[in-house]
Amino acid sequence: MEVQAILKNFRMSPQKVREVVRQVQGLPAVQALAVLQVVPRKSARAVAKTLESAIANAEHNHGLKREALMIKYAFAQTAGQFKRFQPKARGSAGPIIKRNSHIKIVLSDN
């Protein structure tokens, strides 16, 4: 059985989040939480929060055991962007793109 959790519109670029997500993909859920505790990045806290939510969904909604869960898929997708402009020399403007991401974690009990 597959259980998922999604964190939408996280205020960090998907490229930065993917570096952390790749570290935990395919691990048992309990071991992945332990790995995320020691990763010194802001995105690790968001991935851990999403993983804890997926584990809670599995326990509460489907009666699965925490120790039996594995991370089947974990990925970060592009969300909406904030577009701003920075004044530049000679009256021109340079774009600033503030990227957001969606974090999705799918657990399986296999």
GROMACS elastic network, one bead per residue, 0.5 to 0.9 nm:
[ bonds ]
;  ai    aj funct       b0    kb
    1    62     6  0.86990   500
    1   107     6  0.82035   500
    1   108     6  0.56916   500
    1   109     6  0.60037   500
    1   110     6  0.78284   500
    2    58     6  0.84076   500
    2    72     6  0.83273   500
    2   106     6  0.64919   500
    2   107     6  0.55548   500
    2   109     6  0.71029   500
    3    54     6  0.65231   500
    3    55     6  0.81138   500
    3    57     6  0.69146   500
    3    58     6  0.59086   500
    3    62     6  0.85379   500
    3   105     6  0.83593   500
    3   106     6  0.55993   500
    3   107     6  0.51324   500
    3   108     6  0.64904   500
    3   109     6  0.87636   500
    4    51     6  0.87624   500
    4    53     6  0.84584   500
    4    54     6  0.53819   500
    4    55     6  0.85032   500
    4    57     6  0.75486   500
    4    58     6  0.81795   500
    4   104     6  0.71434   500
    4   105     6  0.55636   500
    4   107     6  0.60572   500
    4   108     6  0.88609   500
    5    50     6  0.61165   500
    5    51     6  0.71884   500
    5    52     6  0.87913   500
    5    53     6  0.61461   500
    5    55     6  0.85547   500
    5    57     6  0.76975   500
    5   103     6  0.82705   500
    5   104     6  0.59136   500
    5   105     6  0.55352   500
    5   106     6  0.66978   500
    5   107     6  0.86888   500
    6    50     6  0.65583   500
    6    53     6  0.85467   500
    6    54     6  0.82199   500
    6   102     6  0.69415   500
    6   103     6  0.55948   500
    6   105     6  0.65163   500
    6   106     6  0.87983   500
    7    10     6  0.68216   500
    7    46     6  0.80371   500
    7    47     6  0.84294   500
    7    49     6  0.86115   500
    7    50     6  0.61794   500
    7   101     6  0.84394   500
    7   102     6  0.56394   500
    7   103     6  0.50404   500
    7   104     6  0.64895   500
    7   105     6  0.88712   500
    8    79     6  0.77167   500
    8   100     6  0.85437   500
    8   101     6  0.67262   500
    8   103     6  0.64732   500
    8   104     6  0.84258   500
    9    12     6  0.84827   500
    9    78     6  0.87960   500
    9    79     6  0.60609   500
    9    80     6  0.73489   500
    9   100     6  0.54375   500
    9   101     6  0.53179   500
    9   102     6  0.55169   500
    9   103     6  0.84260   500
   10    13     6  0.82793   500
   10    14     6  0.89408   500
   10    43     6  0.89860   500
   10    46     6  0.80046   500
   10    79     6  0.82525   500
   10    99     6  0.88772   500
   10   100     6  0.54370   500
   10   101     6  0.51538   500
   10   102     6  0.61900   500
   10   103     6  0.76921   500
   11    98     6  0.80374   500
   11    99     6  0.67612   500
   11   101     6  0.66603   500
   12    15     6  0.84518   500
   12    16     6  0.70576   500
   12    17     6  0.71928   500
   12    42     6  0.89260   500
   12    43     6  0.75941   500
   12    98     6  0.79459   500
   12    99     6  0.60228   500
   12   100     6  0.51052   500
   12   101     6  0.62393   500
   13    16     6  0.56132   500
   13    17     6  0.66678   500
   13    18     6  0.88941   500
   13    78     6  0.76336   500
   13    79     6  0.88503   500
   13    98     6  0.77022   500
   13   100     6  0.53386   500
   13   101     6  0.59560   500
   14    17     6  0.50039   500
   14    18     6  0.59733   500
   14    19     6  0.88071   500
   14    75     6  0.89905   500
   14    76     6  0.55929   500
   14    77     6  0.60080   500
   14    78     6  0.58725   500
   14    79     6  0.83218   500
   14    99     6  0.75722   500
   14   100     6  0.68281   500
   14   101     6  0.51185   500
   14   102     6  0.76907   500
   14   103     6  0.84707   500
   15    18     6  0.52366   500
   15    19     6  0.67846   500
   15    76     6  0.79787   500
   15    77     6  0.88921   500
   15    78     6  0.89159   500
   15   101     6  0.88973   500
   16    19     6  0.56104   500
   16    20     6  0.73968   500
   16    43     6  0.72442   500
   17    20     6  0.55524   500
   17    21     6  0.62919   500
   17    22     6  0.88026   500
   17    42     6  0.88072   500
   17    43     6  0.54700   500
   17    44     6  0.77042   500
   17    46     6  0.87979   500
   17    47     6  0.80457   500
   17    75     6  0.84708   500
   17    76     6  0.63776   500
   17   101     6  0.79573   500
   17   103     6  0.80684   500
   18    22     6  0.59710   500
   18    23     6  0.86923   500
   18    43     6  0.88328   500
   18    74     6  0.89027   500
   18    75     6  0.66396   500
   18    76     6  0.57928   500
   18    77     6  0.86759   500
   19    22     6  0.56370   500
   19    23     6  0.70092   500
   19    43     6  0.88752   500
   20    23     6  0.53887   500
   20    24     6  0.71876   500
   20    36     6  0.81523   500
   20    39     6  0.80510   500
   20    41     6  0.81330   500
   20    43     6  0.68889   500
   20    44     6  0.60811   500
   20    47     6  0.77623   500
   21    24     6  0.56454   500
   21    25     6  0.63643   500
   21    43     6  0.87729   500
   21    44     6  0.80220   500
   21    47     6  0.70993   500
   21    74     6  0.61503   500
   21    75     6  0.62328   500
   21    76     6  0.74218   500
   21   103     6  0.87074   500
   22    25     6  0.53899   500
   22    26     6  0.88576   500
   22    74     6  0.75563   500
   22    75     6  0.77815   500
   23    26     6  0.87186   500
   23    27     6  0.86339   500
   23    32     6  0.83727   500
   23    35     6  0.82663   500
   23    36     6  0.87181   500
   24    27     6  0.56316   500
   24    28     6  0.84684   500
   24    29     6  0.85317   500
   24    31     6  0.84862   500
   24    32     6  0.53694   500
   24    33     6  0.84648   500
   24    35     6  0.74309   500
   24    36     6  0.78842   500
   24    71     6  0.76271   500
   24    74     6  0.78684   500
   25    28     6  0.87877   500
   25    32     6  0.81577   500
   25    70     6  0.88434   500
   25    71     6  0.59103   500
   25    72     6  0.69633   500
   25    73     6  0.64009   500
   25    74     6  0.58191   500
   25    75     6  0.84716   500
   26    29     6  0.87782   500
   26    32     6  0.88304   500
   26    70     6  0.65905   500
   26    71     6  0.50707   500
   26    72     6  0.57868   500
   26    73     6  0.72900   500
   26    74     6  0.84357   500
   27    30     6  0.83222   500
   27    31     6  0.65396   500
   27    32     6  0.58426   500
   27    70     6  0.59187   500
   27    71     6  0.57270   500
   27    72     6  0.82505   500
   28    31     6  0.53609   500
   28    32     6  0.61025   500
   28    33     6  0.87940   500
   28    67     6  0.75905   500
   28    68     6  0.76300   500
   28    69     6  0.59908   500
   28    71     6  0.60656   500
   29    32     6  0.50419   500
   29    33     6  0.63368   500
   29    34     6  0.88221   500
   29    51     6  0.75705   500
   29    52     6  0.87307   500
   29    55     6  0.76233   500
   29    66     6  0.73402   500
   29    67     6  0.72619   500
   29    68     6  0.81126   500
   29    69     6  0.55908   500
   29    70     6  0.51945   500
   29    71     6  0.59896   500
   29   107     6  0.78064   500
   30    33     6  0.52735   500
   30    34     6  0.65555   500
   30    35     6  0.89009   500
   30    66     6  0.71324   500
   30    67     6  0.64684   500
   30    68     6  0.89672   500
   30    69     6  0.79090   500
   30    70     6  0.84246   500
   31    34     6  0.50817   500
   31    35     6  0.63116   500
   31    36     6  0.87252   500
   32    35     6  0.50218   500
   32    36     6  0.61727   500
   32    37     6  0.86828   500
   32    48     6  0.82811   500
   32    51     6  0.84832   500
   32    70     6  0.89499   500
   32    71     6  0.82634   500
   33    36     6  0.50961   500
   33    37     6  0.62817   500
   33    48     6  0.61950   500
   33    51     6  0.74970   500
   33    52     6  0.79293   500
   34    37     6  0.52327   500
   34    38     6  0.71130   500
   35    38     6  0.57448   500
   35    39     6  0.66445   500
   36    39     6  0.52128   500
   36    40     6  0.84110   500
   36    44     6  0.56489   500
   36    45     6  0.71943   500
   36    47     6  0.77555   500
   36    48     6  0.61477   500
   37    40     6  0.80968   500
   37    44     6  0.76835   500
   37    45     6  0.77732   500
   37    48     6  0.78125   500
   38    41     6  0.89401   500
   38    44     6  0.87444   500
   39    42     6  0.87562   500
   39    44     6  0.62454   500
   39    45     6  0.85846   500
   40    43     6  0.87997   500
   40    44     6  0.72423   500
   40    45     6  0.88431   500
   41    44     6  0.53522   500
   41    45     6  0.72704   500
   42    45     6  0.56258   500
   42    46     6  0.70383   500
   43    46     6  0.51486   500
   43    47     6  0.62134   500
   43    48     6  0.85560   500
   44    47     6  0.50918   500
   44    48     6  0.60134   500
   44    49     6  0.85220   500
   45    48     6  0.50790   500
   45    49     6  0.61537   500
   45    50     6  0.86942   500
   46    49     6  0.50510   500
   46    50     6  0.62700   500
   46    51     6  0.85985   500
   46   103     6  0.83515   500
   47    50     6  0.51022   500
   47    51     6  0.60893   500
   47    52     6  0.85950   500
   47   103     6  0.71283   500
   47   104     6  0.87306   500
   47   105     6  0.84255   500
   48    52     6  0.60811   500
   48    53     6  0.85288   500
   49    52     6  0.51667   500
   49    53     6  0.62659   500
   49    54     6  0.87654   500
   50    53     6  0.50252   500
   50    54     6  0.62827   500
   50    55     6  0.87143   500
   50   103     6  0.74588   500
   50   104     6  0.76008   500
   50   105     6  0.70245   500
   51    54     6  0.50448   500
   51    55     6  0.62177   500
   51    56     6  0.85904   500
   51    71     6  0.88296   500
   51   104     6  0.88486   500
   51   105     6  0.65166   500
   51   106     6  0.86891   500
   51   107     6  0.86936   500
   52    55     6  0.50619   500
   52    56     6  0.61311   500
   52    57     6  0.85799   500
   53    56     6  0.50494   500
   53    57     6  0.61516   500
   53    58     6  0.86816   500
   54    57     6  0.50176   500
   54    58     6  0.62853   500
   54    59     6  0.87321   500
   54   105     6  0.70051   500
   54   106     6  0.73394   500
   54   107     6  0.70306   500
   55    58     6  0.51168   500
   55    59     6  0.62424   500
   55    60     6  0.85670   500
   55    64     6  0.87486   500
   55    65     6  0.87858   500
   55    66     6  0.65335   500
   55    69     6  0.77906   500
   55   107     6  0.77388   500
   56    59     6  0.51188   500
   56    60     6  0.58825   500
   56    61     6  0.80549   500
   56    66     6  0.84911   500
   57    60     6  0.53290   500
   57    61     6  0.54811   500
   57    62     6  0.73831   500
   57    63     6  0.88953   500
   58    61     6  0.56378   500
   58    62     6  0.52608   500
   58    63     6  0.63721   500
   58    64     6  0.55408   500
   58    65     6  0.77663   500
   58    66     6  0.78997   500
   58    69     6  0.84629   500
   58   107     6  0.81123   500
   59    62     6  0.58449   500
   59    65     6  0.62295   500
   59    66     6  0.68991   500
   60    63     6  0.57218   500
   60    64     6  0.78423   500
   61    64     6  0.82997   500
   64    67     6  0.87682   500
   64    68     6  0.74322   500
   64    69     6  0.78227   500
   64   109     6  0.75119   500
   65    68     6  0.54964   500
   65    69     6  0.69930   500
   65   109     6  0.83851   500
   66    69     6  0.57292   500
   67    70     6  0.84131   500
   68   108     6  0.83492   500
   68   109     6  0.55794   500
   68   110     6  0.73189   500
   69   107     6  0.61662   500
   69   108     6  0.56198   500
   69   110     6  0.71721   500
   70   106     6  0.86334   500
   70   107     6  0.55082   500
   70   108     6  0.53415   500
   70   109     6  0.61861   500
   70   110     6  0.71063   500
   71    74     6  0.69425   500
   71   105     6  0.71397   500
   71   106     6  0.60936   500
   71   108     6  0.63421   500
   71   109     6  0.88623   500
   72   105     6  0.77919   500
   72   106     6  0.55935   500
   72   107     6  0.52691   500
   72   108     6  0.58259   500
   73   104     6  0.78553   500
   73   105     6  0.58065   500
   73   106     6  0.50300   500
   73   107     6  0.70277   500
   73   108     6  0.88858   500
   74   103     6  0.75279   500
   74   104     6  0.57323   500
   74   106     6  0.62587   500
   74   107     6  0.86565   500
   75   102     6  0.83099   500
   75   103     6  0.59854   500
   75   104     6  0.55632   500
   75   105     6  0.66787   500
   76   101     6  0.62696   500
   76   102     6  0.55230   500
   76   104     6  0.63551   500
   76   105     6  0.88811   500
   77   100     6  0.86986   500
   77   101     6  0.54865   500
   77   102     6  0.51015   500
   77   103     6  0.65233   500
   77   104     6  0.80568   500
   78    81     6  0.85639   500
   78    99     6  0.76831   500
   78   100     6  0.63874   500
   78   102     6  0.63034   500
   79    99     6  0.72496   500
   79   100     6  0.50296   500
   79   102     6  0.59115   500
   80    98     6  0.88970   500
   80    99     6  0.68336   500
   80   100     6  0.58689   500
   80   101     6  0.75529   500
   81    97     6  0.64552   500
   81    98     6  0.55968   500
   81   100     6  0.59736   500
   81   101     6  0.89674   500
   82    96     6  0.81493   500
   82    97     6  0.58086   500
   82    99     6  0.65582   500
   82   100     6  0.82084   500
   83    95     6  0.70330   500
   83    96     6  0.59084   500
   83    98     6  0.63885   500
   83    99     6  0.87641   500
   84    94     6  0.85396   500
   84    95     6  0.59413   500
   84    97     6  0.63504   500
   84    98     6  0.78331   500
   85    93     6  0.59937   500
   85    94     6  0.54976   500
   85    96     6  0.54975   500
   85    97     6  0.84696   500
   86    92     6  0.87754   500
   86    93     6  0.55051   500
   86    94     6  0.51059   500
   86    95     6  0.62162   500
   86    96     6  0.67339   500
   87    91     6  0.71263   500
   87    92     6  0.63105   500
   87    94     6  0.63448   500
   87    95     6  0.89062   500
   88    91     6  0.62828   500
   88    92     6  0.51479   500
   88    94     6  0.62554   500
   89    92     6  0.59774   500
   89    93     6  0.78187   500
   90    93     6  0.89750   500
